[in-house]
Amino acid sequence: MTDKLINGDYALVPDTKALTQCDYTDELLQNAAILLSAHRGKFYPDKNFGSRIYKATQPLEESIAAYAVEALGTLDGVYVKSVSIDGSAAYIRLMINNTEKGVLLNLEHNL
C-alpha cells in the first residue's frame, strides 16, 4: 500500500493527521495518472518518464491512445482500453488487473 494522492496532495484520514492509504489497483491508477500527465523528457532523473500526449495530432483519440500505451508500458497489468475527447479533456479508460478505471486529462495543460 502507498499513500493516496488527490490533485497532487496527500489525502488525510478525516479528523486526524494520518495519511490515507490506497490499495494496489488505486496505486497503479495513481501512477498511471502521473505518467500520463507528465511531459516525457522533462523529468531530469529519467528522460523516459511521462508521456508524449502533448504532441498528439489528428486523429486525436488514436494519437492519445498510442502515446498512452507508450507511457504506461512500464506498469504491469495496466492496459489502455479506449480514449474519448470531450472539449478540452481526454478520458482514458484503463484496464488495471481486470478492473476498469479511468484517468481524466486536461488537454489545455498538456497540448
C-alpha positions in Angstrom: 0.0 0.0 0.0 1.0 3.5 -0.7 -0.1 7.0 0.4 -3.1 8.3 -1.6 -2.8 11.5 -3.6 -5.7 13.8 -4.5 -4.9 16.6 -7.0 -1.2 16.2 -6.2 -1.7 16.5 -2.4 -1.6 13.7 0.2 -5.0 12.7 1.4 -5.6 12.7 5.1 -7.9 10.5 7.1 -10.8 12.7 8.3 -10.3 14.3 11.7 -6.7 13.0 12.0 -3.2 13.8 10.7 -2.8 10.3 9.4 -2.3 9.7 5.7 -4.8 7.8 3.7 -3.6 4.5 2.2 -4.7 3.2 -1.2 -4.9 -0.4 -2.4 -2.8 -1.8 -5.2 -5.2 -1.1 -8.0 -5.6 2.5 -6.9 -1.9 2.8 -6.6 -1.5 1.7 -10.2 -4.2 4.2 -11.3 -2.4 6.9 -9.4 0.9 6.0 -11.1 -0.8 5.9 -14.5 -2.3 9.4 -13.9 1.1 10.8 -13.1 2.8 9.1 -16.1 0.1 10.4 -18.5 0.2 14.0 -17.2 4.0 14.4 -17.1 5.7 15.5 -20.3 8.1 12.8 -21.4 11.7 14.0 -21.4 11.2 16.8 -18.9 12.0 14.8 -15.7 15.8 15.0 -15.3 16.5 11.7 -13.5 14.6 9.7 -16.1 14.1 11.1 -19.6 11.7 8.2 -20.5 9.3 9.1 -17.6 6.0 10.6 -18.7 4.0 10.7 -22.0 4.1 12.5 -25.3 0.4 13.2 -25.2 1.2 16.9 -25.5 2.4 16.1 -29.1 -0.8 14.4 -30.1 -2.2 15.3 -33.6 -5.3 14.4 -35.6 -6.9 12.0 -35.3 -6.7 13.0 -31.6 -8.1 9.9 -30.0 -5.8 7.5 -31.8 -2.8 9.6 -31.2 -3.5 9.9 -27.5 -4.2 6.2 -27.2 -0.8 5.4 -28.8 1.1 7.8 -26.6 -0.7 6.5 -23.5 0.2 2.9 -24.4 3.9 4.0 -24.8 3.8 5.8 -21.4 2.2 3.0 -19.5 4.4 0.3 -20.9 6.3 0.0 -17.6 3.3 -0.6 -15.4 2.4 -4.3 -15.2 -1.3 -5.1 -15.6 -2.3 -1.7 -17.0 -3.7 -1.5 -20.5 -5.4 1.3 -22.4 -9.0 0.3 -23.3 -10.2 3.5 -25.0 -9.9 7.2 -25.3 -12.7 9.7 -25.6 -12.4 13.5 -26.1 -14.9 16.0 -24.6 -13.9 19.6 -25.3 -10.6 20.2 -23.7 -10.4 17.0 -21.7 -9.5 13.4 -22.6 -10.9 10.5 -20.7 -8.6 7.5 -20.9 -10.2 4.2 -19.9 -7.8 1.7 -18.5 -7.9 -2.0 -17.5 -5.9 -2.4 -14.3 -5.7 -6.0 -13.3 -9.1 -6.8 -14.8 -10.7 -3.7 -13.2 -11.9 -0.8 -15.4 -10.7 2.6 -14.2 -10.2 5.9 -15.9 -7.9 9.0 -16.0 -9.3 12.4 -16.9 -6.6 14.5 -18.5 -6.9 18.3 -19.1 -5.7 18.8 -22.7 -5.3 22.6 -22.3 -2.4 22.0 -19.9 -1.0 19.0 -21.9 -1.2 20.1 -25.5 
